[in-house]
Amino acid sequence: MNTTALIRPAWTPATIALMVIGFMVFWPLGFAMLAYIIWGDRLDGFKRDVNRATDGIFAGCRRGSDKAARWGHGSARTGNVAFDDWREKEFDRLAEERRKLDEMLTEFDDYARELRRAKDQDEFDRFMANRNKSTAPTTTGTTKPASPSTPKRKGSNLLDD
């Protein structure tokens, strides 16, 4: 590790000043600088371990893509004409099955959408019928005048005020 660097994981005047400024500006920056001062010398080993792990992951991806190309997901041929023809027919058959399944899924989605619409329409019609029953005035043809013994409540009729 380069010990002549101005900012290094050690208690130097520059790192202490950066830590204090970090706490004054935005407290997580101060904690980040403190963590760098305390554990910064371990960063090289951590970086090496992370690089090794990600290289292993991406190497697995490369192996997976090579297998996919070998098994017909790419344009690679095996050299056996009979097998290649059979494989192409199977891929075509599977593609046709996939297309049929997609069509059936679309038809079912349309059916379910129409079913929901019909149910919603029925509920709406029922709501409107109940609403019209409760707000419809009862007209029997004759209205009984209010008797003088019935006390009038103030504000019961807007025209009475």
PyMOL commands that set and color helices and strands:
alter all, ss='L'
color gray80, all
select helices_A, chain A and resi 13-25+27-73+81-135+158-160
alter helices_A, ss='H'
color red, helices_A
deselect
rebuild
show_as cartoon
